[in-house]
Amino acid sequence: MLKIAILGANGFIGCRIVEMFHLLNWAEVRPVVRNIANLARLSKFDLDGRVADGFDQAALALALQGCDVVVHAIAGDQRTILGTLVPTYQAAQEAGIKRMIYLSTASVHGQSPPPGTDENSPLSDRQLIAYNNYKVKAERRLLQLRRQGNVEVVFLRPGIVFGPRSFWVSSFADNILSGHAYLANQGQGICNSIYVDNLVWAISLAMTTKNVDQQAFLLGDSERITWSEFYRPIAAALGFDITQVPSVTYIPPRPSWSNRLKKMLDLKLSSAFLSLFPNKWRQTVRAARSAFLAAPVCYHSAWEFPKGPPPPAHQATLEMTLLYQCQYKFSHQKAYQILGYEPIVSFPEACKRTVGWLAFAGFPVEEMSSLKIQQT
C-alpha cells in the first residue's frame, strides 16, 4: 500500500484527504502540519502525524521520510504559496518521494475564462486577481524545480471546492443570515463547482496513474451549475428564497486623494514646470514632495479629511463579480481520459451532505425533508 504525506492536513481540503484515504483504506496516510495543535482535529484517527513548517526543508525531509507521494495542500498568502515550494520539493527529493501532487486552482485561467479554455491555454501572471498570479507563478516554479530534480509533479486545478467546513458554504450562510449576501447578474453565471470528495478522488487517481509527470488537470463536478443553483440549497435550508438575494454591480473604489496627488507629483510635467522657478524654490518643493511620499499621512484632529459615507451592505468585490459573470463550464475531459476521473458524488447529494453539516455546525437549518435540490 502506498504511503502518502499530506502537507496542510489541518485545512478544509487537507483534512478531508486524510479522512477519506484513511477510512476508505486508499493509502497509508501521514498528516503533516505546522504545529502540534493543528493535529487536534485528526486525533480521532490513529495516524502517524508529523509537525513540520512548510518553510523548513530539514523538518519536512524528516516528516516525509518513508513516504511515496506528497500532496501539497498548503493554503495561505503570497509568501506561503510561493515560499513553501522550494523547501517542499527539495525535502521530497531528499526523502525519496516519487511524486508530488500540487493543488493548484482553475483560477490560473481567470475567474471568468473565455469559452474553450483548457489545460493547454496559456497562463498569465498579470491578472487582476493577485491570487491567480501567485498560483501561476507557483506552477512555473515547480516546473523549474522538476527540470532540476527527480520528483515527479502533477498539477490539479479544481474549481470552487465546497462541502462541509468550506469557506464558500459557511461564509454565504453567515452573510445571508446577517443580510450581507449578494449575487451579480441574478446568479446566472456558471459556478465551476467541485465537491470536496470528488477532488479527493481525483487526487487518489493522480497518485497512481502512469505517465502524468508535469501535466495539469482541470477538475469539476458533472453538472452545469449556476451560482443561483449553487447557493439555493443553502439559502433554502436557512429559510431564505435565493431570488430575494440582491444582485449588485461592482463599483471600483475611487483612488484616495493622496494617491491622486502622488500620481500628479510623479508626472514628468511637474519637473518641467518646476524648472521655471528659482533653484531654491525648486529644492523646497522637492523636499516637501519627498517628505510626503516617504511617510504615511495621518490626521487625528478636527481638520481630518472627511471619509465619506460607509460602504453599502452589499458591496461586490472584483473577484466575486468576475466569478458571477463566468459563462463557461470547464471541461474535465482530460482528467477523464487520462486519470479515469469521474465524480463519485452528484451535486444534489453533495448539497444534502453540506446542508447536513450546516445543521451539525449549529446554523438554524430547517427540516431536511422540506428541502429540494435543483440543478440544470
C-alpha positions as a printed NumPy array, in Angstrom:
array([[  0.   ,   0.   ,   0.   ],
       [  1.234,   3.465,  -0.881],
       [  2.183,   5.812,   1.917],
       [  1.245,   9.449,   1.344],
       [  2.109,  12.608,   3.253],
       [ -0.449,  15.425,   3.326],
       [  1.021,  18.904,   3.826],
       [ -1.614,  21.26 ,   5.201],
       [ -3.553,  18.33 ,   6.652],
       [ -5.486,  20.555,   9.057],
       [ -7.1  ,  22.647,   6.317],
       [-10.503,  22.132,   4.723],
       [ -9.204,  20.073,   1.796],
       [ -6.23 ,  18.514,   3.579],
       [ -8.358,  17.234,   6.438],
       [-10.814,  15.61 ,   4.053],
       [ -7.955,  13.95 ,   2.157],
       [ -6.756,  12.394,   5.4  ],
       [-10.26 ,  11.258,   6.386],
       [-11.123,   9.615,   3.078],
       [ -7.779,   7.958,   2.435],
       [ -7.733,   6.533,   5.951],
       [-11.381,   5.494,   6.278],
       [-11.58 ,   4.023,   2.767],
       [ -8.159,   2.381,   3.077],
       [ -6.918,   4.003,  -0.124],
       [ -3.423,   4.535,   1.267],
       [ -1.429,   4.796,   4.461],
       [ -1.723,   8.448,   5.471],
       [  0.733,  10.704,   7.25 ],
       [ -0.696,  14.155,   8.086],
       [  1.917,  16.91 ,   8.287],
       [  1.032,  20.199,   9.988],
       [  2.836,  23.343,  11.091],
       [  2.271,  22.942,  14.836],
       [  1.053,  20.233,  17.183],
       [ -2.256,  21.98 ,  17.874],
       [ -3.244,  21.516,  14.23 ],
       [ -3.338,  17.752,  14.722],
       [ -6.247,  18.05 ,  17.171],
       [ -8.98 ,  17.579,  14.559],
       [ -7.295,  14.417,  13.275],
       [ -6.561,  12.955,  16.704],
       [ -9.633,  10.709,  16.411],
       [ -7.588,   8.608,  13.976],
       [ -4.594,   6.502,  14.934],
       [ -2.201,   8.136,  12.473],
       [  1.496,   8.874,  12.333],
       [  1.133,  12.659,  12.355],
       [  4.2  ,  14.852,  11.991],
       [  4.97 ,  18.51 ,  12.712],
       [  6.99 ,  20.463,  10.136],
       [  6.825,  24.049,   8.962],
       [  6.422,  24.387,   5.208],
       [  9.429,  26.705,   5.093],
       [ 11.734,  24.3  ,   6.973],
       [ 13.343,  21.914,   4.491],
       [ 15.136,  19.831,   7.121],
       [ 11.975,  19.3  ,   9.173],
       [  9.999,  18.472,   6.044],
       [ 12.583,  15.923,   4.906],
       [ 12.236,  14.1  ,   8.226],
       [  8.444,  14.269,   8.059],
       [  8.375,  12.854,   4.516],
       [ 10.821,  10.038,   5.158],
       [  9.397,   6.684,   4.1  ],
       [  6.515,   8.125,   2.043],
       [  5.921,   7.511,  -1.657],
       [  3.785,  10.547,  -2.519],
       [  3.356,  14.013,  -1.032],
       [  0.248,  16.149,  -1.528],
       [  0.891,  19.884,  -1.238],
       [ -2.373,  21.274,   0.164],
       [ -0.872,  24.262,   1.973],
       [ -3.008,  27.386,   1.636],
       [ -2.108,  30.953,   2.526],
       [ -0.846,  34.285,   1.304],
       [  1.754,  35.064,  -1.351],
       [  4.646,  34.286,   0.979],
       [  3.195,  30.896,   1.896],
       [  2.095,  29.934,  -1.61 ],
       [  5.47 ,  30.691,  -3.174],
       [  7.799,  30.315,  -0.21 ],
       [  6.953,  26.694,   0.608],
       [  7.662,  25.332,  -2.874],
       [ 11.45 ,  25.02 ,  -2.83 ],
       [ 11.653,  23.597,   0.721],
       [  8.905,  21.086,  -0.052],
       [ 10.307,  19.926,  -3.377],
       [ 13.873,  19.623,  -2.137],
       [ 12.715,  17.867,   1.04 ],
       [ 10.686,  15.446,  -1.087],
       [ 13.737,  14.713,  -3.192],
       [ 15.887,  14.195,  -0.096],
       [ 13.267,  11.841,   1.391],
       [ 12.986,   9.741,  -1.762],
       [  9.439,  10.815,  -2.672],
       [  8.416,   9.608,  -6.127],
       [  5.62 ,  12.07 ,  -6.931],
       [  4.277,  15.387,  -5.689],
       [  0.618,  16.316,  -6.196],
       [  0.23 ,  20.098,  -6.176],
       [ -3.216,  21.532,  -5.509],
       [ -3.374,  24.495,  -7.842],
       [ -6.642,  26.113,  -8.94 ],
       [ -8.767,  26.565, -12.035],
       [ -8.395,  30.289, -11.343],
       [ -4.985,  30.222, -13.012],
       [ -7.172,  30.634, -16.108],
       [ -9.064,  33.545, -14.522],
       [-12.395,  33.808, -12.74 ],
       [-14.303,  34.255, -15.996],
       [-12.301,  32.431, -18.69 ],
       [-13.238,  32.548, -22.381],
       [-15.108,  29.563, -23.848],
       [-12.822,  26.758, -24.928],
       [-10.259,  27.327, -22.184],
       [ -8.475,  24.105, -21.253],
       [ -5.232,  22.859, -19.719],
       [ -3.276,  23.884, -22.817],
       [ -4.447,  27.501, -22.735],
       [ -1.62 ,  29.964, -21.997],
       [ -1.385,  31.257, -18.431],
       [ -0.735,  34.847, -17.405],
       [  0.748,  36.141, -14.157],
       [ -0.598,  39.636, -14.866],
       [ -4.228,  39.018, -13.985],
       [ -6.402,  41.409, -11.981],
       [ -6.647,  38.959,  -9.066],
       [ -3.337,  38.572,  -7.22 ],
       [ -4.106,  35.029,  -6.019],
       [ -4.329,  33.818,  -9.613],
       [ -0.882,  35.226, -10.325],
       [  0.632,  33.554,  -7.261],
       [ -0.694,  30.173,  -8.366],
       [  0.538,  30.645, -11.936],
       [  3.986,  31.501, -10.602],
       [  3.825,  28.503,  -8.262],
       [  3.173,  26.108, -11.146],
       [  6.005,  27.616, -13.155],
       [  8.404,  27.417, -10.219],
       [  7.607,  23.757,  -9.63 ],
       [  8.22 ,  23.002, -13.292],
       [ 11.636,  24.637, -12.953],
       [ 12.38 ,  22.549,  -9.872],
       [ 11.239,  19.41 , -11.681],
       [ 13.692,  20.044, -14.509],
       [ 16.458,  20.18 , -11.914],
       [ 15.218,  17.294,  -9.756],
       [ 13.759,  13.814,  -9.995],
       [ 10.466,  14.086,  -8.082],
       [  7.52 ,  13.965, -10.479],
       [  4.988,  16.807, -10.232],
       [  1.284,  16.666, -11.116],
       [ -0.904,  19.787, -11.031],
       [ -4.59 ,  19.58 , -10.138],
       [ -6.742,  22.611, -10.964],
       [-10.077,  22.309,  -9.145],
       [-12.805,  24.913,  -9.432],
       [-14.929,  26.08 ,  -6.491],
       [-14.267,  23.396,  -3.864],
       [-17.211,  23.103,  -1.479],
       [-18.575,  20.816,   1.188],
       [-18.627,  20.602,   4.985],
       [-16.35 ,  23.24 ,   6.556],
       [-15.948,  25.004,   3.205],
       [-15.454,  28.774,   3.158],
       [-17.919,  29.04 ,   0.268],
       [-20.605,  27.408,   2.388],
       [-20.04 ,  28.958,   5.798],
       [-19.404,  32.482,   4.519],
       [-22.564,  32.534,   2.404],
       [-24.578,  31.139,   5.317],
       [-23.207,  33.849,   7.602],
       [-23.832,  36.56 ,   5.016],
       [-27.402,  35.597,   4.217],
       [-28.26 ,  35.434,   7.915],
       [-26.735,  38.873,   8.509],
       [-28.284,  40.432,   5.397],
       [-24.974,  40.865,   3.576],
       [-25.309,  38.171,   0.9  ],
       [-25.373,  39.265,  -2.716],
       [-25.211,  37.923,  -6.248],
       [-24.345,  39.5  ,  -9.576],
       [-26.329,  39.047, -12.781],
       [-29.064,  37.394, -10.678],
       [-26.69 ,  34.49 , -10.093],
       [-26.97 ,  33.283, -13.694],
       [-23.224,  32.929, -14.216],
       [-21.627,  29.479, -14.249],
       [-20.233,  28.149, -10.977],
       [-17.429,  25.685, -11.716],
       [-18.087,  23.691,  -8.569],
       [-16.41 ,  20.55 ,  -7.328],
       [-17.493,  18.745,  -4.197],
       [-14.516,  18.097,  -1.952],
       [-14.911,  14.297,  -2.08 ],
       [-14.688,  14.415,  -5.872],
       [-11.418,  16.323,  -5.586],
       [-10.038,  13.773,  -3.127],
       [-10.983,  11.004,  -5.564],
       [ -9.055,  12.811,  -8.306],
       [ -6.041,  13.055,  -6.001],
       [ -6.122,   9.298,  -5.46 ],
       [ -6.108,   8.766,  -9.225],
       [ -3.29 ,  11.258,  -9.797],
       [ -1.158,   9.385,  -7.259],
       [ -1.033,   6.151,  -9.212],
       [ -1.673,   6.957, -12.886],
       [  1.436,   6.487, -15.003],
       [  2.917,   8.993, -17.452],
       [  1.325,  12.132, -15.989],
       [  4.509,  13.864, -14.869],
       [  4.353,  17.686, -15.291],
       [  0.768,  17.56 , -16.507],
       [ -2.146,  19.696, -15.292],
       [ -5.767,  18.601, -14.923],
       [ -8.884,  20.748, -14.609],
       [-11.421,  19.197, -12.246],
       [-15.103,  19.773, -11.575],
       [-18.483,  18.233, -10.927],
       [-20.507,  16.676, -13.749],
       [-23.438,  19.07 , -13.511],
       [-23.591,  22.51 , -15.101],
       [-24.465,  24.735, -12.145],
       [-25.255,  28.441, -11.957],
       [-24.336,  30.458,  -8.885],
       [-28.02 ,  30.779,  -8.064],
       [-28.352,  26.987,  -8.121],
       [-25.164,  26.603,  -6.114],
       [-26.405,  28.803,  -3.275],
       [-30.125,  27.95 ,  -3.433],
       [-29.916,  24.854,  -1.169],
       [-28.016,  26.798,   1.483],
       [-30.443,  29.709,   1.343],
       [-33.464,  27.394,   1.468],
       [-32.015,  25.448,   4.385],
       [-31.8  ,  28.69 ,   6.333],
       [-35.32 ,  29.801,   5.389],
       [-34.486,  32.208,   2.561],
       [-35.508,  32.415,  -1.09 ],
       [-32.46 ,  32.802,  -3.329],
       [-34.437,  35.135,  -5.61 ],
       [-34.625,  37.614,  -2.738],
       [-30.836,  37.914,  -2.52 ],
       [-29.945,  41.283,  -4.084],
       [-27.983,  41.427,  -7.314],
       [-25.293,  44.099,  -7.245],
       [-22.727,  45.63 ,  -9.576],
       [-19.044,  46.026,  -8.859],
       [-18.047,  49.66 ,  -8.372],
       [-14.277,  50.212,  -8.487],
       [-13.081,  52.122,  -5.414],
       [-12.171,  55.736,  -6.077],
       [ -8.464,  56.445,  -5.609],
       [ -7.723,  58.346,  -2.409],
       [ -6.706,  61.992,  -2.587],
       [ -3.182,  61.006,  -1.515],
       [ -2.863,  58.526,  -4.4  ],
       [ -4.133,  61.112,  -6.858],
       [ -1.642,  63.66 ,  -5.52 ],
       [  1.176,  61.114,  -5.707],
       [  0.403,  60.425,  -9.359],
       [  0.347,  64.143, -10.064],
       [  3.719,  64.635,  -8.366],
       [  5.153,  61.748, -10.353],
       [  4.292,  63.339, -13.689],
       [  7.21 ,  64.437, -15.814],
       [  5.268,  67.616, -16.452],
       [  5.744,  68.658, -12.824],
       [  9.53 ,  68.586, -13.261],
       [  9.297,  70.703, -16.366],
       [  7.009,  73.131, -14.568],
       [  9.391,  73.437, -11.595],
       [ 12.248,  74.327, -13.919],
       [ 10.574,  77.696, -14.474],
       [ 11.176,  78.696, -10.848],
       [ 14.343,  79.672,  -8.924],
       [ 16.587,  76.849,  -7.725],
       [ 15.983,  77.499,  -4.007],
       [ 12.226,  77.322,  -4.508],
       [ 12.572,  74.092,  -6.528],
       [ 14.629,  72.497,  -3.746],
       [ 11.971,  73.391,  -1.185],
       [  9.194,  71.85 ,  -3.28 ],
       [ 11.215,  68.684,  -3.949],
       [ 11.983,  68.29 ,  -0.247],
       [  8.307,  68.642,   0.579],
       [  7.445,  66.096,  -2.121],
       [  9.983,  63.591,  -0.753],
       [  8.678,  64.008,   2.784],
       [  5.113,  63.458,   1.612],
       [  5.943,  60.267,  -0.277],
       [  8.237,  58.864,   2.409],
       [  5.86 ,  58.887,   5.371],
       [  2.213,  57.888,   5.796],
       [ -0.194,  60.759,   6.183],
       [ -2.426,  60.571,   9.251],
       [ -4.981,  63.027,  10.537],
       [ -6.186,  62.899,  14.1  ],
       [ -7.802,  66.301,  14.558],
       [-10.907,  68.244,  13.69 ],
       [ -9.216,  69.099,  10.413],
       [ -9.233,  65.481,   9.309],
       [-10.437,  64.991,   5.757],
       [-13.961,  63.525,   5.584],
       [-14.006,  59.784,   4.99 ],
       [-17.283,  59.765,   3.102],
       [-20.318,  57.542,   3.659],
       [-19.856,  53.977,   4.931],
       [-19.718,  51.272,   2.253],
       [-23.062,  49.727,   1.324],
       [-24.045,  46.446,   2.95 ],
       [-23.997,  44.64 ,  -0.395],
       [-20.588,  45.671,  -1.7  ],
       [-19.394,  43.419,  -4.506],
       [-15.711,  42.554,  -4.751],
       [-13.941,  42.38 ,  -8.085],
       [-13.15 ,  38.675,  -7.654],
       [-16.742,  37.699,  -6.885],
       [-18.072,  39.873,  -9.694],
       [-15.806,  38.107, -12.179],
       [-16.818,  34.698, -10.806],
       [-20.509,  35.563, -11.018],
       [-20.073,  36.669, -14.647],
       [-18.498,  33.388, -15.782],
       [-20.288,  31.878, -18.795],
       [-18.089,  28.833, -19.35 ],
       [-18.028,  25.469, -17.618],
       [-14.568,  23.96 , -17.58 ],
       [-14.275,  20.543, -19.166],
       [-12.591,  17.783, -17.181],
       [-12.296,  15.638, -20.301],
       [ -8.519,  15.367, -19.98 ],
       [ -8.844,  14.1  , -16.4  ],
       [-11.471,  11.608, -17.58 ],
       [ -9.367,  10.303, -20.453],
       [ -6.   ,  10.099, -18.67 ],
       [ -6.786,   9.717, -14.963],
       [-10.109,   7.945, -15.365],
       [-11.745,  10.697, -13.299],
       [-15.496,  10.755, -12.909],
       [-17.198,  12.49 ,  -9.961],
       [-18.231,   9.983,  -7.29 ],
       [-20.748,  12.313,  -5.603],
       [-23.555,  14.038,  -7.516],
       [-24.342,  17.698,  -6.951],
       [-27.723,  17.001,  -5.275],
       [-26.102,  14.528,  -2.896],
       [-23.261,  16.967,  -2.219],
       [-25.796,  19.648,  -1.308],
       [-27.606,  17.31 ,   1.082],
       [-24.362,  16.475,   2.85 ],
       [-23.393,  20.135,   3.001],
       [-26.73 ,  21.214,   4.468],
       [-26.435,  18.371,   6.953],
       [-23.132,  19.822,   8.09 ],
       [-24.694,  23.278,   8.47 ],
       [-27.185,  21.763,  10.902],
       [-24.397,  19.962,  12.738],
       [-22.398,  23.208,  12.94 ],
       [-25.269,  24.982,  14.675],
       [-26.782,  27.007,  11.844],
       [-30.589,  27.445,  12.059],
       [-31.398,  24.847,   9.402],
       [-34.999,  23.978,   8.548],
       [-36.264,  20.393,   8.299],
       [-34.191,  18.484,   5.742],
       [-37.269,  16.767,   4.318],
       [-38.669,  20.093,   3.115],
       [-35.624,  20.977,   1.036],
       [-35.406,  20.405,  -2.705],
       [-32.102,  20.452,  -4.568],
       [-32.274,  21.715,  -8.141],
       [-29.779,  21.958, -10.941],
       [-29.767,  22.204, -14.72 ]])
